[in-house]
Amino acid sequence: MSYLSDLKIISNKKKSIICMGMDPILEQIPISKKSIQKTIFFFYENILNEILRKNIHPACVKPNFAFYAQYGFEGLKALKELVDLYRSEGFQVILDAKRGDIGTTATAYAYEVFDFFNADAVTLAPYMGYDSVEPFMTKYPDRGYYVLCKTSNKSSADIQDLEYNGKPLFLKTAELITEWYQPGIGAVTGATYPEELKKIIKIFNKKQKDIPLLIPGIGSQGGSLEKVIKILNEDSDISLHRINASSSINYAYKKYPNLSFAEAAVEEIKTMNDQINSLIMD
């Protein structure tokens, strides 16, 4: 099975296109174990157990490498354990590492992501061109590769909106993604820029390519879930795409003070799933 076909199967099976970000911040984790490694692992293990108990699922999970690396070897050990744990329960894992280098260095990063961490997909920075993406695709043709296209942060315009031959650079990046195409290549497109999202999807549709989107920026960054779903409904196979939510799920206990942290996280997943599914049906 390819990563692309798995995206469709899993979204239909789990009735979700939510990607649960897994971004540990020790100061916000409401438990403490004997070590950083155990604290992080216990936190996300309990959320997983509640997901399975309630049978309320995200479609995939996305640990952000930096949030684990900031805690040194203990954080990275927790990352490895959590990738293995969630994959063992049938969840696709996108390792948000934003790797971007060339030649043997890019190959080494590909080994790290797919051999050592055994992730299903990775985020990649295309600034150094095809050389920085190719080793991931050719050595691991059954995995996923989300290329940064139009990111959700405000200063993305500093570079991504610069004009190239009369069009913004993010649209040139979208065109390059279609040129580099093989099943599994995707794009990171922020929910905070819905008009840009429309333009990117139009390029992909014009080339008649199934290119999955990873869409961050819902919630604290100000992206509108309703606008994103409306765009996806109009122009693409929605089962391919993943809408990311991290802190709003991880730390939902702040929103639901009468629930445990794990119960609150699953309640937030349910709320988002219900909202998205109602919008899709409309």
C-alpha positions in Angstrom: 0.0 0.0 0.0 1.2 3.5 -0.8 1.1 6.4 1.6 -1.4 8.1 -0.7 -3.9 5.2 -0.7 -3.5 4.8 3.0 -4.5 8.4 3.5 -7.9 7.8 1.9 -8.5 4.5 3.6 -7.6 5.8 7.1 -9.7 9.0 6.8 -12.7 6.9 5.9 -12.1 4.3 8.5 -11.5 6.8 11.4 -14.1 9.3 10.0 -11.5 12.0 10.5 -9.1 14.3 8.6 -7.7 15.7 11.9 -3.9 15.5 12.4 -3.2 15.6 16.1 0.0 17.5 16.7 2.1 16.2 19.5 4.2 19.1 20.9 5.3 18.5 24.5 5.8 21.6 26.7 6.7 20.3 30.2 5.4 23.4 31.9 1.9 22.7 30.4 1.9 18.9 31.0 -0.2 18.5 34.2 1.7 15.5 35.5 5.2 14.8 36.5 7.1 11.5 36.5 10.6 10.6 37.5 12.2 11.7 34.2 11.4 14.0 31.3 11.2 10.9 29.1 8.6 9.2 31.3 6.6 12.4 31.7 6.2 13.0 28.0 5.6 9.4 27.2 3.0 8.9 30.0 1.1 12.1 28.8 0.7 11.0 25.2 0.2 7.3 26.1 -2.8 8.3 28.3 -4.3 10.3 25.5 -3.9 7.4 23.2 -5.5 5.0 25.7 -8.5 7.4 25.9 -8.7 7.7 22.1 -8.9 3.9 21.9 -11.3 3.6 24.9 -13.7 6.1 23.5 -13.2 5.1 19.8 -12.8 8.7 18.9 -9.8 9.1 16.6 -7.7 11.7 14.8 -6.7 10.5 11.3 -3.0 10.8 12.1 -0.5 12.3 14.5 2.3 14.8 14.0 5.1 15.0 16.5 7.2 18.1 16.0 10.9 17.1 16.3 12.0 20.3 17.9 9.7 19.9 20.9 11.4 16.7 21.8 15.0 17.7 20.9 14.8 20.6 23.2 14.9 18.1 26.1 18.0 16.3 24.8 18.3 12.5 24.7 15.3 12.1 27.1 13.0 13.9 24.8 14.3 12.1 21.7 13.9 8.7 23.4 10.3 9.7 24.2 9.8 10.6 20.6 11.0 7.3 19.4 8.8 5.4 21.9 5.7 7.4 20.9 6.2 6.9 17.2 6.4 3.2 17.7 3.4 3.2 20.1 1.1 5.2 17.9 2.1 3.3 14.7 1.5 0.0 16.5 -2.1 1.1 17.0 -2.6 1.9 13.3 -1.9 5.6 13.3 0.0 7.3 10.5 2.9 9.4 12.0 4.1 12.5 10.2 7.4 13.6 11.7 7.5 17.3 11.5 11.2 17.8 11.1 11.3 20.3 8.2 14.5 18.8 6.8 16.2 20.6 3.9 19.7 19.8 2.8 21.4 18.2 -0.3 23.2 15.1 -1.4 24.5 12.7 1.3 23.2 15.0 4.0 19.7 14.7 2.7 20.1 11.0 2.4 21.3 10.8 6.0 18.2 12.8 7.1 16.0 10.4 5.1 17.6 7.4 7.0 17.0 9.2 10.3 13.3 9.9 9.6 12.3 6.6 7.9 14.8 4.0 9.2 15.5 5.2 12.8 12.2 6.9 13.7 10.2 4.8 11.3 7.8 7.6 10.5 5.2 7.4 7.7 5.8 10.9 6.4 8.0 13.9 6.9 7.9 17.7 6.4 10.6 19.1 4.0 11.9 22.5 3.2 12.4 23.0 -0.5 14.7 26.1 -0.4 17.7 24.1 -1.7 15.7 22.6 -4.6 15.0 19.1 -5.9 18.3 17.8 -4.4 16.9 18.3 -0.9 13.7 16.3 -1.6 14.8 13.6 -4.1 16.6 11.2 -1.6 13.5 10.9 0.5 11.3 10.0 -2.4 13.6 7.6 -4.3 14.9 5.7 -1.3 11.4 5.5 0.4 8.8 5.5 -2.4 6.0 4.3 -0.2 6.3 7.1 2.4 4.9 10.7 2.5 6.8 14.0 1.9 5.0 17.3 2.7 6.9 20.2 1.1 6.6 23.6 2.7 4.6 25.7 0.2 2.7 28.5 1.9 3.2 28.3 5.7 0.8 29.6 8.3 3.1 32.1 10.0 2.8 35.9 9.4 6.3 36.4 8.1 5.9 33.7 5.5 5.3 36.5 3.1 8.9 37.7 3.5 10.1 35.0 1.1 7.1 33.0 0.0 5.2 36.0 -1.5 8.2 37.4 -3.4 7.4 37.5 -7.2 9.1 35.1 -9.6 8.3 35.8 -13.3 5.1 37.7 -12.2 3.8 35.2 -9.7 4.5 34.7 -6.0 7.2 32.2 -5.1 4.7 29.9 -3.2 2.9 29.3 -6.5 6.2 28.4 -8.2 6.8 26.0 -5.3 3.4 24.5 -6.0 4.3 24.1 -9.6 7.6 22.4 -8.7 5.7 20.0 -6.5 3.7 18.9 -9.5 7.0 18.5 -11.5 8.6 16.5 -8.8 5.4 14.4 -8.4 5.3 10.9 -7.3 2.5 9.4 -5.1 3.1 10.6 -1.5 4.5 14.0 -2.2 2.3 16.7 -0.6 2.3 20.3 0.4 2.1 22.3 3.7 -0.4 25.1 3.2 -1.6 27.3 6.1 -5.2 27.7 7.0 -4.4 31.4 7.7 -4.2 32.0 4.0 -7.4 30.7 2.4 -7.1 32.6 -0.9 -3.5 31.2 -1.3 -4.8 27.8 -0.5 -7.4 28.0 -3.3 -4.7 29.0 -5.8 -2.4 26.1 -4.8 -5.2 23.6 -5.1 -6.0 25.0 -8.6 -2.5 24.3 -9.7 -2.6 20.8 -8.4 -6.0 20.2 -10.1 -4.9 21.7 -13.4 -2.0 19.1 -13.4 -4.5 16.4 -12.4 -2.3 15.3 -9.5 -3.5 13.8 -6.2 -1.4 15.9 -3.9 -2.3 15.7 -0.2 -2.2 18.9 1.9 -1.1 19.3 5.5 -3.0 22.3 6.8 -1.7 24.0 10.0 -3.0 27.3 11.5 -6.4 26.4 12.8 -7.2 27.8 16.3 -4.6 29.9 18.0 -3.1 31.1 14.8 -6.5 32.4 13.6 -7.3 30.1 10.7 -10.9 29.4 9.9 -12.0 25.7 9.9 -15.2 26.7 8.0 -13.3 28.5 5.2 -10.8 25.6 4.8 -13.5 22.9 4.6 -15.4 25.0 2.0 -12.4 25.3 -0.2 -11.6 21.6 0.1 -15.2 20.6 -0.6 -15.2 22.6 -3.8 -11.9 21.6 -5.3 -10.4 18.3 -4.1 -10.8 14.9 -2.6 -11.0 15.9 1.0 -10.0 12.4 2.3 -6.4 13.1 1.1 -5.9 16.1 3.3 -5.1 16.6 7.0 -6.0 19.6 9.2 -3.5 19.9 12.0 -4.4 20.9 15.6 -1.7 20.7 18.3 -2.0 22.8 21.5 -5.8 22.9 21.3 -5.9 19.1 21.6 -2.8 18.5 23.7 -3.8 21.0 26.4 -7.6 20.9 26.1 -7.8 20.3 29.8 -7.6 24.1 30.1 -10.9 24.4 28.1 -12.5 21.4 29.9 -11.5 21.8 33.6 -13.9 19.1 34.8 -12.2 16.4 32.7 -8.8 14.7 33.0 -6.2 15.8 30.5 -6.7 12.7 28.4 -10.5 13.0 28.5 -10.3 16.6 27.5 -8.0 15.9 24.6 -10.4 13.3 23.2 -13.4 15.6 23.8 -11.6 18.3 21.6 -10.9 15.7 18.9 -14.6 14.8 19.0 -15.6 18.4 18.7 -13.4 19.0 15.7 -14.4 15.8 14.0 -18.1 16.6 14.5 -17.6 20.1 13.2 -15.6 19.0 10.1 -18.0 16.1 9.3 -21.0 18.4 9.5 -19.3 20.9 7.1 -18.4 18.1 4.7 -21.9 16.8 4.6 -23.2 20.3 3.9 
